[in-house]
Amino acid sequence: MAKYRCTVCDYIYDQAKGDPDNGIEPGTPFEDLPDDWLCPECGVGKDKFEKV
């Protein structure tokens, strides 16, 4: 599964782990995150992430 890095704070969204603290189940592809999902570390939107 892919990982995506926040270009502002370097938080890594790991699709295998999801973001359970914010209701995102493990295995959720980055593309399937809600449009209003924000980086849990710094609060920027999905457009500030890049695939790693």
All heavy atoms as atom14 arrays in JSON, in Angstrom:
{
  "sequence": "MAKYRCTVCDYIYDQAKGDPDNGIEPGTPFEDLPDDWLCPECGVGKDKFEKV",
  "atom14_mask": [
    [1, 1, 1, 1, 1, 1, 1, 1, 0, 0, 0, 0, 0, 0],
    [1, 1, 1, 1, 1, 0, 0, 0, 0, 0, 0, 0, 0, 0],
    [1, 1, 1, 1, 1, 1, 1, 1, 1, 0, 0, 0, 0, 0],
    [1, 1, 1, 1, 1, 1, 1, 1, 1, 1, 1, 1, 0, 0],
    [1, 1, 1, 1, 1, 1, 1, 1, 1, 1, 1, 0, 0, 0],
    [1, 1, 1, 1, 1, 1, 0, 0, 0, 0, 0, 0, 0, 0],
    [1, 1, 1, 1, 1, 1, 1, 0, 0, 0, 0, 0, 0, 0],
    [1, 1, 1, 1, 1, 1, 1, 0, 0, 0, 0, 0, 0, 0],
    [1, 1, 1, 1, 1, 1, 0, 0, 0, 0, 0, 0, 0, 0],
    [1, 1, 1, 1, 1, 1, 1, 1, 0, 0, 0, 0, 0, 0],
    [1, 1, 1, 1, 1, 1, 1, 1, 1, 1, 1, 1, 0, 0],
    [1, 1, 1, 1, 1, 1, 1, 1, 0, 0, 0, 0, 0, 0],
    [1, 1, 1, 1, 1, 1, 1, 1, 1, 1, 1, 1, 0, 0],
    [1, 1, 1, 1, 1, 1, 1, 1, 0, 0, 0, 0, 0, 0],
    [1, 1, 1, 1, 1, 1, 1, 1, 1, 0, 0, 0, 0, 0],
    [1, 1, 1, 1, 1, 0, 0, 0, 0, 0, 0, 0, 0, 0],
    [1, 1, 1, 1, 1, 1, 1, 1, 1, 0, 0, 0, 0, 0],
    [1, 1, 1, 1, 0, 0, 0, 0, 0, 0, 0, 0, 0, 0],
    [1, 1, 1, 1, 1, 1, 1, 1, 0, 0, 0, 0, 0, 0],
    [1, 1, 1, 1, 1, 1, 1, 0, 0, 0, 0, 0, 0, 0],
    [1, 1, 1, 1, 1, 1, 1, 1, 0, 0, 0, 0, 0, 0],
    [1, 1, 1, 1, 1, 1, 1, 1, 0, 0, 0, 0, 0, 0],
    [1, 1, 1, 1, 0, 0, 0, 0, 0, 0, 0, 0, 0, 0],
    [1, 1, 1, 1, 1, 1, 1, 1, 0, 0, 0, 0, 0, 0],
    [1, 1, 1, 1, 1, 1, 1, 1, 1, 0, 0, 0, 0, 0],
    [1, 1, 1, 1, 1, 1, 1, 0, 0, 0, 0, 0, 0, 0],
    [1, 1, 1, 1, 0, 0, 0, 0, 0, 0, 0, 0, 0, 0],
    [1, 1, 1, 1, 1, 1, 1, 0, 0, 0, 0, 0, 0, 0],
    [1, 1, 1, 1, 1, 1, 1, 0, 0, 0, 0, 0, 0, 0],
    [1, 1, 1, 1, 1, 1, 1, 1, 1, 1, 1, 0, 0, 0],
    [1, 1, 1, 1, 1, 1, 1, 1, 1, 0, 0, 0, 0, 0],
    [1, 1, 1, 1, 1, 1, 1, 1, 0, 0, 0, 0, 0, 0],
    [1, 1, 1, 1, 1, 1, 1, 1, 0, 0, 0, 0, 0, 0],
    [1, 1, 1, 1, 1, 1, 1, 0, 0, 0, 0, 0, 0, 0],
    [1, 1, 1, 1, 1, 1, 1, 1, 0, 0, 0, 0, 0, 0],
    [1, 1, 1, 1, 1, 1, 1, 1, 0, 0, 0, 0, 0, 0],
    [1, 1, 1, 1, 1, 1, 1, 1, 1, 1, 1, 1, 1, 1],
    [1, 1, 1, 1, 1, 1, 1, 1, 0, 0, 0, 0, 0, 0],
    [1, 1, 1, 1, 1, 1, 0, 0, 0, 0, 0, 0, 0, 0],
    [1, 1, 1, 1, 1, 1, 1, 0, 0, 0, 0, 0, 0, 0],
    [1, 1, 1, 1, 1, 1, 1, 1, 1, 0, 0, 0, 0, 0],
    [1, 1, 1, 1, 1, 1, 0, 0, 0, 0, 0, 0, 0, 0],
    [1, 1, 1, 1, 0, 0, 0, 0, 0, 0, 0, 0, 0, 0],
    [1, 1, 1, 1, 1, 1, 1, 0, 0, 0, 0, 0, 0, 0],
    [1, 1, 1, 1, 0, 0, 0, 0, 0, 0, 0, 0, 0, 0],
    [1, 1, 1, 1, 1, 1, 1, 1, 1, 0, 0, 0, 0, 0],
    [1, 1, 1, 1, 1, 1, 1, 1, 0, 0, 0, 0, 0, 0],
    [1, 1, 1, 1, 1, 1, 1, 1, 1, 0, 0, 0, 0, 0],
    [1, 1, 1, 1, 1, 1, 1, 1, 1, 1, 1, 0, 0, 0],
    [1, 1, 1, 1, 1, 1, 1, 1, 1, 0, 0, 0, 0, 0],
    [1, 1, 1, 1, 1, 1, 1, 1, 1, 0, 0, 0, 0, 0],
    [1, 1, 1, 1, 1, 1, 1, 0, 0, 0, 0, 0, 0, 0]
  ],
  "atom14_positions": [
    [[0.85, -1.19, 0.0], [0.0, 0.0, 0.0], [0.89, 1.25, 0.0], [1.96, 1.26, 0.58], [-0.91, 0.0, 1.22], [-1.84, -1.19, 1.28], [-3.35, -0.83, 2.2], [-4.43, -0.46, 0.86], [0.0, 0.0, 0.0], [0.0, 0.0, 0.0], [0.0, 0.0, 0.0], [0.0, 0.0, 0.0], [0.0, 0.0, 0.0], [0.0, 0.0, 0.0]],
    [[0.4, 2.28, -0.62], [1.18, 3.5, -0.79], [1.17, 4.35, 0.49], [0.33, 4.2, 1.36], [0.62, 4.32, -1.94], [0.0, 0.0, 0.0], [0.0, 0.0, 0.0], [0.0, 0.0, 0.0], [0.0, 0.0, 0.0], [0.0, 0.0, 0.0], [0.0, 0.0, 0.0], [0.0, 0.0, 0.0], [0.0, 0.0, 0.0], [0.0, 0.0, 0.0]],
    [[2.15, 5.24, 0.53], [2.25, 6.22, 1.61], [2.31, 7.6, 0.98], [2.84, 7.78, -0.12], [3.5, 5.97, 2.46], [3.46, 4.66, 3.2], [4.71, 4.46, 4.02], [4.66, 3.1, 4.71], [5.86, 2.87, 5.51], [0.0, 0.0, 0.0], [0.0, 0.0, 0.0], [0.0, 0.0, 0.0], [0.0, 0.0, 0.0], [0.0, 0.0, 0.0]],
    [[1.78, 8.58, 1.69], [1.76, 9.96, 1.22], [2.32, 10.85, 2.32], [1.98, 10.7, 3.49], [0.33, 10.39, 0.87], [-0.19, 9.69, -0.36], [-0.67, 8.38, -0.29], [-0.18, 10.32, -1.59], [-1.13, 7.73, -1.42], [-0.64, 9.67, -2.72], [-1.11, 8.38, -2.63], [-1.56, 7.73, -3.75], [0.0, 0.0, 0.0], [0.0, 0.0, 0.0]],
    [[3.18, 11.81, 1.91], [3.85, 12.7, 2.86], [3.28, 14.1, 2.76], [3.12, 14.64, 1.67], [5.35, 12.74, 2.57], [6.13, 13.62, 3.53], [7.61, 13.64, 3.2], [7.88, 14.32, 1.94], [8.04, 15.64, 1.81], [7.96, 16.42, 2.85], [8.28, 16.15, 0.63], [0.0, 0.0, 0.0], [0.0, 0.0, 0.0], [0.0, 0.0, 0.0]],
    [[3.01, 14.69, 3.93], [2.6, 16.09, 3.98], [3.82, 16.94, 3.69], [4.86, 16.8, 4.35], [2.03, 16.42, 5.37], [1.62, 18.16, 5.57], [0.0, 0.0, 0.0], [0.0, 0.0, 0.0], [0.0, 0.0, 0.0], [0.0, 0.0, 0.0], [0.0, 0.0, 0.0], [0.0, 0.0, 0.0], [0.0, 0.0, 0.0], [0.0, 0.0, 0.0]],
    [[3.72, 17.82, 2.71], [4.86, 18.64, 2.32], [5.09, 19.8, 3.29], [6.1, 20.48, 3.2], [4.68, 19.2, 0.89], [3.49, 19.98, 0.84], [4.6, 18.06, -0.12], [0.0, 0.0, 0.0], [0.0, 0.0, 0.0], [0.0, 0.0, 0.0], [0.0, 0.0, 0.0], [0.0, 0.0, 0.0], [0.0, 0.0, 0.0], [0.0, 0.0, 0.0]],
    [[4.17, 20.0, 4.23], [4.32, 21.08, 5.21], [5.02, 20.58, 6.47], [5.97, 21.19, 6.95], [2.94, 21.7, 5.55], [3.06, 22.73, 6.66], [2.31, 22.31, 4.31], [0.0, 0.0, 0.0], [0.0, 0.0, 0.0], [0.0, 0.0, 0.0], [0.0, 0.0, 0.0], [0.0, 0.0, 0.0], [0.0, 0.0, 0.0], [0.0, 0.0, 0.0]],
    [[4.57, 19.42, 7.0], [5.1, 18.97, 8.3], [5.76, 17.59, 8.24], [6.22, 17.1, 9.27], [4.01, 18.98, 9.35], [2.79, 17.65, 9.16], [0.0, 0.0, 0.0], [0.0, 0.0, 0.0], [0.0, 0.0, 0.0], [0.0, 0.0, 0.0], [0.0, 0.0, 0.0], [0.0, 0.0, 0.0], [0.0, 0.0, 0.0], [0.0, 0.0, 0.0]],
    [[5.74, 16.93, 7.09], [6.34, 15.61, 6.9], [5.55, 14.46, 7.53], [6.05, 13.35, 7.64], [7.8, 15.56, 7.38], [8.72, 16.37, 6.5], [8.43, 16.5, 5.29], [9.73, 16.89, 7.01], [0.0, 0.0, 0.0], [0.0, 0.0, 0.0], [0.0, 0.0, 0.0], [0.0, 0.0, 0.0], [0.0, 0.0, 0.0], [0.0, 0.0, 0.0]],
    [[4.3, 14.7, 7.95], [3.45, 13.6, 8.42], [3.28, 12.61, 7.28], [3.13, 12.99, 6.12], [2.08, 14.14, 8.85], [1.04, 13.07, 9.09], [0.99, 12.38, 10.28], [0.1, 12.75, 8.1], [0.04, 11.39, 10.5], [-0.86, 11.77, 8.31], [-0.88, 11.1, 9.51], [-1.83, 10.12, 9.72], [0.0, 0.0, 0.0], [0.0, 0.0, 0.0]],
    [[3.31, 11.33, 7.6], [3.12, 10.28, 6.59], [1.75, 9.63, 6.79], [1.44, 9.12, 7.87], [4.21, 9.18, 6.71], [5.6, 9.77, 6.5], [3.93, 8.04, 5.74], [5.89, 10.26, 5.09], [0.0, 0.0, 0.0], [0.0, 0.0, 0.0], [0.0, 0.0, 0.0], [0.0, 0.0, 0.0], [0.0, 0.0, 0.0], [0.0, 0.0, 0.0]],
    [[0.92, 9.7, 5.73], [-0.33, 8.94, 5.72], [-0.02, 7.59, 5.12], [0.35, 7.48, 3.94], [-1.43, 9.63, 4.91], [-2.67, 8.76, 4.81], [-3.5, 8.61, 5.91], [-2.96, 8.04, 3.66], [-4.6, 7.77, 5.86], [-4.06, 7.21, 3.59], [-4.87, 7.07, 4.7], [-5.95, 6.23, 4.65], [0.0, 0.0, 0.0], [0.0, 0.0, 0.0]],
    [[-0.14, 6.55, 5.93], [0.11, 5.18, 5.51], [-1.25, 4.52, 5.27], [-2.03, 4.34, 6.21], [0.89, 4.45, 6.6], [1.28, 3.03, 6.23], [0.67, 2.45, 5.31], [2.2, 2.5, 6.87], [0.0, 0.0, 0.0], [0.0, 0.0, 0.0], [0.0, 0.0, 0.0], [0.0, 0.0, 0.0], [0.0, 0.0, 0.0], [0.0, 0.0, 0.0]],
    [[-1.53, 4.18, 4.01], [-2.83, 3.59, 3.68], [-3.1, 2.32, 4.48], [-4.25, 2.03, 4.82], [-2.91, 3.3, 2.19], [-2.91, 4.55, 1.35], [-3.04, 4.3, -0.14], [-3.46, 5.18, -0.86], [-2.69, 3.14, -0.63], [0.0, 0.0, 0.0], [0.0, 0.0, 0.0], [0.0, 0.0, 0.0], [0.0, 0.0, 0.0], [0.0, 0.0, 0.0]],
    [[-2.07, 1.55, 4.79], [-2.26, 0.31, 5.54], [-2.75, 0.58, 6.96], [-3.49, -0.21, 7.53], [-0.96, -0.48, 5.58], [0.0, 0.0, 0.0], [0.0, 0.0, 0.0], [0.0, 0.0, 0.0], [0.0, 0.0, 0.0], [0.0, 0.0, 0.0], [0.0, 0.0, 0.0], [0.0, 0.0, 0.0], [0.0, 0.0, 0.0], [0.0, 0.0, 0.0]],
    [[-2.35, 1.72, 7.53], [-2.74, 2.07, 8.9], [-3.97, 2.95, 8.97], [-4.66, 2.97, 9.99], [-1.57, 2.78, 9.6], [-0.36, 1.91, 9.79], [0.76, 2.68, 10.46], [2.01, 1.82, 10.61], [3.12, 2.59, 11.19], [0.0, 0.0, 0.0], [0.0, 0.0, 0.0], [0.0, 0.0, 0.0], [0.0, 0.0, 0.0], [0.0, 0.0, 0.0]],
    [[-4.23, 3.7, 7.91], [-5.35, 4.64, 7.93], [-5.08, 5.78, 8.91], [-3.94, 6.09, 9.22], [0.0, 0.0, 0.0], [0.0, 0.0, 0.0], [0.0, 0.0, 0.0], [0.0, 0.0, 0.0], [0.0, 0.0, 0.0], [0.0, 0.0, 0.0], [0.0, 0.0, 0.0], [0.0, 0.0, 0.0], [0.0, 0.0, 0.0], [0.0, 0.0, 0.0]],
    [[-6.14, 6.36, 9.41], [-6.07, 7.44, 10.4], [-7.2, 7.21, 11.39], [-8.18, 7.95, 11.42], [-6.19, 8.8, 9.7], [-6.1, 9.98, 10.66], [-5.64, 9.79, 11.81], [-6.48, 11.09, 10.25], [0.0, 0.0, 0.0], [0.0, 0.0, 0.0], [0.0, 0.0, 0.0], [0.0, 0.0, 0.0], [0.0, 0.0, 0.0], [0.0, 0.0, 0.0]],
    [[-7.08, 6.14, 12.21], [-8.19, 5.75, 13.08], [-8.63, 6.84, 14.06], [-9.8, 6.9, 14.44], [-7.67, 4.52, 13.83], [-6.27, 4.3, 13.41], [-5.95, 5.25, 12.31], [0.0, 0.0, 0.0], [0.0, 0.0, 0.0], [0.0, 0.0, 0.0], [0.0, 0.0, 0.0], [0.0, 0.0, 0.0], [0.0, 0.0, 0.0], [0.0, 0.0, 0.0]],
    [[-7.71, 7.71, 14.47], [-8.08, 8.79, 15.39], [-9.08, 9.76, 14.76], [-9.78, 10.48, 15.46], [-6.84, 9.57, 15.84], [-5.93, 8.74, 16.74], [-6.39, 7.72, 17.3], [-4.76, 9.12, 16.89], [0.0, 0.0, 0.0], [0.0, 0.0, 0.0], [0.0, 0.0, 0.0], [0.0, 0.0, 0.0], [0.0, 0.0, 0.0], [0.0, 0.0, 0.0]],
    [[-9.13, 9.77, 13.43], [-10.04, 10.65, 12.71], [-11.07, 9.88, 11.88], [-11.62, 10.39, 10.91], [-9.24, 11.61, 11.82], [-8.45, 12.6, 12.65], [-9.02, 13.39, 13.38], [-7.13, 12.53, 12.58], [0.0, 0.0, 0.0], [0.0, 0.0, 0.0], [0.0, 0.0, 0.0], [0.0, 0.0, 0.0], [0.0, 0.0, 0.0], [0.0, 0.0, 0.0]],
    [[-11.31, 8.62, 12.26], [-12.36, 7.83, 11.63], [-12.02, 7.22, 10.3], [-12.92, 6.77, 9.58], [0.0, 0.0, 0.0], [0.0, 0.0, 0.0], [0.0, 0.0, 0.0], [0.0, 0.0, 0.0], [0.0, 0.0, 0.0], [0.0, 0.0, 0.0], [0.0, 0.0, 0.0], [0.0, 0.0, 0.0], [0.0, 0.0, 0.0], [0.0, 0.0, 0.0]],
    [[-10.73, 7.17, 9.94], [-10.32, 6.58, 8.67], [-9.81, 5.17, 8.93], [-8.82, 4.98, 9.62], [-9.22, 7.44, 7.99], [-9.67, 8.89, 7.84], [-8.83, 6.82, 6.65], [-10.91, 9.11, 7.0], [0.0, 0.0, 0.0], [0.0, 0.0, 0.0], [0.0, 0.0, 0.0], [0.0, 0.0, 0.0], [0.0, 0.0, 0.0], [0.0, 0.0, 0.0]],
    [[-10.5, 4.19, 8.38], [-10.18, 2.78, 8.6], [-8.85, 2.39, 7.95], [-8.51, 2.91, 6.88], [-11.29, 1.9, 8.03], [-12.62, 2.05, 8.72], [-12.62, 1.52, 10.13], [-11.95, 0.49, 10.38], [-13.27, 2.14, 10.99], [0.0, 0.0, 0.0], [0.0, 0.0, 0.0], [0.0, 0.0, 0.0], [0.0, 0.0, 0.0], [0.0, 0.0, 0.0]],
    [[-8.12, 1.45, 8.55], [-6.93, 0.9, 7.89], [-7.3, 0.35, 6.52], [-8.38, -0.21, 6.32], [-6.48, -0.22, 8.83], [-7.0, 0.18, 10.17], [-8.32, 0.87, 9.89], [0.0, 0.0, 0.0], [0.0, 0.0, 0.0], [0.0, 0.0, 0.0], [0.0, 0.0, 0.0], [0.0, 0.0, 0.0], [0.0, 0.0, 0.0], [0.0, 0.0, 0.0]],
    [[-6.4, 0.54, 5.56], [-6.64, 0.08, 4.2], [-7.33, 1.09, 3.3], [-7.58, 0.81, 2.14], [0.0, 0.0, 0.0], [0.0, 0.0, 0.0], [0.0, 0.0, 0.0], [0.0, 0.0, 0.0], [0.0, 0.0, 0.0], [0.0, 0.0, 0.0], [0.0, 0.0, 0.0], [0.0, 0.0, 0.0], [0.0, 0.0, 0.0], [0.0, 0.0, 0.0]],
    [[-7.62, 2.28, 3.84], [-8.3, 3.31, 3.04], [-7.31, 3.99, 2.1], [-6.35, 4.61, 2.56], [-8.95, 4.37, 3.95], [-9.88, 3.73, 4.82], [-9.67, 5.43, 3.12], [0.0, 0.0, 0.0], [0.0, 0.0, 0.0], [0.0, 0.0, 0.0], [0.0, 0.0, 0.0], [0.0, 0.0, 0.0], [0.0, 0.0, 0.0], [0.0, 0.0, 0.0]],
    [[-7.51, 3.88, 0.78], [-6.63, 4.56, -0.16], [-6.69, 6.07, 0.02], [-7.75, 6.62, 0.37], [-7.18, 4.17, -1.54], [-7.99, 2.95, -1.3], [-8.53, 3.07, 0.1], [0.0, 0.0, 0.0], [0.0, 0.0, 0.0], [0.0, 0.0, 0.0], [0.0, 0.0, 0.0], [0.0, 0.0, 0.0], [0.0, 0.0, 0.0], [0.0, 0.0, 0.0]],
    [[-5.58, 6.73, -0.21], [-5.52, 8.18, -0.07], [-6.59, 8.86, -0.92], [-7.24, 9.81, -0.49], [-4.12, 8.69, -0.47], [-3.92, 10.16, -0.22], [-3.63, 10.62, 1.06], [-4.02, 11.08, -1.25], [-3.45, 11.98, 1.3], [-3.83, 12.43, -1.02], [-3.55, 12.88, 0.26], [0.0, 0.0, 0.0], [0.0, 0.0, 0.0], [0.0, 0.0, 0.0]],
    [[-6.81, 8.35, -2.12], [-7.79, 8.93, -3.03], [-9.21, 8.86, -2.47], [-10.09, 9.63, -2.87], [-7.76, 8.22, -4.4], [-6.43, 8.33, -5.11], [-5.37, 7.34, -4.6], [-5.72, 6.32, -3.98], [-4.18, 7.63, -4.8], [0.0, 0.0, 0.0], [0.0, 0.0, 0.0], [0.0, 0.0, 0.0], [0.0, 0.0, 0.0], [0.0, 0.0, 0.0]],
    [[-9.45, 7.91, -1.57], [-10.79, 7.73, -1.0], [-11.0, 8.51, 0.29], [-12.09, 8.45, 0.87], [-11.05, 6.24, -0.74], [-11.2, 5.45, -2.03], [-11.32, 6.07, -3.11], [-11.2, 4.21, -1.96], [0.0, 0.0, 0.0], [0.0, 0.0, 0.0], [0.0, 0.0, 0.0], [0.0, 0.0, 0.0], [0.0, 0.0, 0.0], [0.0, 0.0, 0.0]],
    [[-9.99, 9.23, 0.76], [-10.18, 10.07, 1.94], [-11.2, 11.16, 1.61], [-11.24, 11.65, 0.49], [-8.86, 10.73, 2.36], [-7.78, 9.8, 2.9], [-6.49, 10.59, 3.13], [-8.22, 9.14, 4.18], [0.0, 0.0, 0.0], [0.0, 0.0, 0.0], [0.0, 0.0, 0.0], [0.0, 0.0, 0.0], [0.0, 0.0, 0.0], [0.0, 0.0, 0.0]],
    [[-12.02, 11.54, 2.59], [-12.99, 12.61, 2.32], [-12.28, 13.89, 1.88], [-11.15, 14.16, 2.3], [-13.67, 12.82, 3.68], [-13.34, 11.63, 4.5], [-12.07, 11.05, 3.96], [0.0, 0.0, 0.0], [0.0, 0.0, 0.0], [0.0, 0.0, 0.0], [0.0, 0.0, 0.0], [0.0, 0.0, 0.0], [0.0, 0.0, 0.0], [0.0, 0.0, 0.0]],
    [[-12.95, 14.69, 1.07], [-12.35, 15.93, 0.58], [-12.01, 16.9, 1.7], [-11.12, 17.72, 1.57], [-13.29, 16.62, -0.42], [-13.37, 15.85, -1.74], [-12.43, 15.09, -2.05], [-14.38, 16.02, -2.44], [0.0, 0.0, 0.0], [0.0, 0.0, 0.0], [0.0, 0.0, 0.0], [0.0, 0.0, 0.0], [0.0, 0.0, 0.0], [0.0, 0.0, 0.0]],
    [[-12.72, 16.78, 2.83], [-12.46, 17.69, 3.95], [-11.47, 17.11, 4.97], [-11.26, 17.69, 6.03], [-13.77, 18.08, 4.64], [-14.52, 16.89, 5.23], [-14.12, 15.72, 4.99], [-15.53, 17.12, 5.91], [0.0, 0.0, 0.0], [0.0, 0.0, 0.0], [0.0, 0.0, 0.0], [0.0, 0.0, 0.0], [0.0, 0.0, 0.0], [0.0, 0.0, 0.0]],
    [[-10.84, 15.96, 4.65], [-9.83, 15.38, 5.54], [-8.64, 16.32, 5.59], [-8.22, 16.88, 4.59], [-9.42, 14.0, 5.05], [-8.39, 13.33, 5.91], [-8.63, 12.6, 7.03], [-6.97, 13.3, 5.72], [-7.44, 12.13, 7.55], [-6.41, 12.56, 6.77], [-6.12, 13.86, 4.77], [-5.04, 12.34, 6.89], [-4.75, 13.64, 4.89], [-4.23, 12.9, 5.93]],
    [[-8.1, 16.49, 6.81], [-6.94, 17.37, 7.01], [-5.81, 16.6, 7.65], [-6.04, 15.63, 8.38], [-7.32, 18.55, 7.91], [-8.44, 19.44, 7.4], [-8.81, 20.47, 8.46], [-8.06, 20.12, 6.1], [0.0, 0.0, 0.0], [0.0, 0.0, 0.0], [0.0, 0.0, 0.0], [0.0, 0.0, 0.0], [0.0, 0.0, 0.0], [0.0, 0.0, 0.0]],
    [[-4.6, 17.05, 7.41], [-3.42, 16.45, 8.04], [-3.62, 16.49, 9.56], [-3.88, 17.55, 10.12], [-2.16, 17.23, 7.64], [-0.68, 16.64, 8.49], [0.0, 0.0, 0.0], [0.0, 0.0, 0.0], [0.0, 0.0, 0.0], [0.0, 0.0, 0.0], [0.0, 0.0, 0.0], [0.0, 0.0, 0.0], [0.0, 0.0, 0.0], [0.0, 0.0, 0.0]],
    [[-3.49, 15.34, 10.23], [-3.7, 15.31, 11.67], [-2.63, 16.07, 12.46], [-2.83, 16.41, 13.62], [-3.68, 13.83, 12.04], [-3.4, 13.08, 10.81], [-3.3, 14.03, 9.66], [0.0, 0.0, 0.0], [0.0, 0.0, 0.0], [0.0, 0.0, 0.0], [0.0, 0.0, 0.0], [0.0, 0.0, 0.0], [0.0, 0.0, 0.0], [0.0, 0.0, 0.0]],
    [[-1.5, 16.36, 11.82], [-0.41, 17.05, 12.52], [-0.49, 18.58, 12.36], [-0.3, 19.3, 13.32], [0.94, 16.56, 12.01], [1.21, 15.1, 12.32], [1.39, 14.83, 13.8], [2.04, 15.64, 14.48], [0.88, 13.8, 14.28], [0.0, 0.0, 0.0], [0.0, 0.0, 0.0], [0.0, 0.0, 0.0], [0.0, 0.0, 0.0], [0.0, 0.0, 0.0]],
    [[-0.74, 19.05, 11.13], [-0.67, 20.5, 10.91], [-1.95, 21.11, 10.34], [-2.05, 22.32, 10.23], [0.54, 20.85, 10.04], [0.37, 20.35, 8.31], [0.0, 0.0, 0.0], [0.0, 0.0, 0.0], [0.0, 0.0, 0.0], [0.0, 0.0, 0.0], [0.0, 0.0, 0.0], [0.0, 0.0, 0.0], [0.0, 0.0, 0.0], [0.0, 0.0, 0.0]],
    [[-2.9, 20.28, 9.91], [-4.2, 20.79, 9.49], [-4.34, 21.24, 8.04], [-5.35, 21.82, 7.68], [0.0, 0.0, 0.0], [0.0, 0.0, 0.0], [0.0, 0.0, 0.0], [0.0, 0.0, 0.0], [0.0, 0.0, 0.0], [0.0, 0.0, 0.0], [0.0, 0.0, 0.0], [0.0, 0.0, 0.0], [0.0, 0.0, 0.0], [0.0, 0.0, 0.0]],
    [[-3.34, 20.94, 7.18], [-3.49, 21.31, 5.77], [-4.31, 20.25, 5.04], [-4.47, 19.13, 5.5], [-2.13, 21.52, 5.07], [-1.37, 22.66, 5.72], [-1.3, 20.26, 5.05], [0.0, 0.0, 0.0], [0.0, 0.0, 0.0], [0.0, 0.0, 0.0], [0.0, 0.0, 0.0], [0.0, 0.0, 0.0], [0.0, 0.0, 0.0], [0.0, 0.0, 0.0]],
    [[-4.79, 20.6, 3.86], [-5.62, 19.7, 3.07], [-4.83, 18.67, 2.27], [-3.6, 18.69, 2.23], [0.0, 0.0, 0.0], [0.0, 0.0, 0.0], [0.0, 0.0, 0.0], [0.0, 0.0, 0.0], [0.0, 0.0, 0.0], [0.0, 0.0, 0.0], [0.0, 0.0, 0.0], [0.0, 0.0, 0.0], [0.0, 0.0, 0.0], [0.0, 0.0, 0.0]],
    [[-5.58, 17.78, 1.62], [-4.98, 16.69, 0.84], [-4.1, 17.18, -0.29], [-3.18, 16.48, -0.71], [-6.09, 15.81, 0.24], [-6.85, 15.0, 1.24], [-8.09, 14.32, 0.67], [-7.87, 13.56, -0.59], [-9.07, 12.87, -1.06], [0.0, 0.0, 0.0], [0.0, 0.0, 0.0], [0.0, 0.0, 0.0], [0.0, 0.0, 0.0], [0.0, 0.0, 0.0]],
    [[-4.34, 18.39, -0.77], [-3.57, 18.91, -1.9], [-2.11, 19.2, -1.52], [-1.28, 19.4, -2.41], [-4.21, 20.18, -2.45], [-4.29, 21.31, -1.45], [-4.51, 21.05, -0.24], [-4.14, 22.47, -1.86], [0.0, 0.0, 0.0], [0.0, 0.0, 0.0], [0.0, 0.0, 0.0], [0.0, 0.0, 0.0], [0.0, 0.0, 0.0], [0.0, 0.0, 0.0]],
    [[-1.79, 19.16, -0.24], [-0.41, 19.41, 0.21], [0.37, 18.11, 0.44], [1.44, 18.12, 1.0], [-0.41, 20.23, 1.5], [-1.04, 21.59, 1.35], [-0.27, 22.47, 0.41], [-0.9, 23.87, 0.36], [-0.31, 24.7, -0.67], [0.0, 0.0, 0.0], [0.0, 0.0, 0.0], [0.0, 0.0, 0.0], [0.0, 0.0, 0.0], [0.0, 0.0, 0.0]],
    [[-0.19, 16.98, -0.02], [0.46, 15.68, 0.15], [1.05, 15.21, -1.16], [0.51, 15.51, -2.24], [-0.54, 14.64, 0.65], [-0.8, 14.71, 2.14], [-1.55, 15.74, 2.69], [-0.29, 13.75, 2.99], [-1.79, 15.8, 4.05], [-0.52, 13.8, 4.34], [-1.26, 14.83, 4.88], [0.0, 0.0, 0.0], [0.0, 0.0, 0.0], [0.0, 0.0, 0.0]],
    [[2.15, 14.46, -1.08], [2.74, 13.85, -2.26], [3.02, 12.38, -1.97], [3.32, 12.0, -0.82], [4.03, 14.57, -2.65], [5.13, 14.47, -1.62], [6.36, 15.28, -2.0], [6.31, 16.07, -2.95], [7.4, 15.11, -1.32], [0.0, 0.0, 0.0], [0.0, 0.0, 0.0], [0.0, 0.0, 0.0], [0.0, 0.0, 0.0], [0.0, 0.0, 0.0]],
    [[2.92, 11.57, -3.02], [3.16, 10.14, -2.88], [4.65, 9.89, -2.64], [5.49, 10.53, -3.29], [2.69, 9.4, -4.12], [2.66, 7.9, -3.97], [2.01, 7.26, -5.19], [1.9, 5.77, -4.99], [1.19, 5.14, -6.1], [0.0, 0.0, 0.0], [0.0, 0.0, 0.0], [0.0, 0.0, 0.0], [0.0, 0.0, 0.0], [0.0, 0.0, 0.0]],
    [[4.97, 8.98, -1.72], [6.37, 8.64, -1.46], [6.63, 7.18, -1.73], [5.72, 6.4, -1.85], [6.81, 8.98, -0.02], [6.83, 10.47, 0.18], [5.93, 8.32, 1.02], [0.0, 0.0, 0.0], [0.0, 0.0, 0.0], [0.0, 0.0, 0.0], [0.0, 0.0, 0.0], [0.0, 0.0, 0.0], [0.0, 0.0, 0.0], [0.0, 0.0, 0.0]]
  ]
}
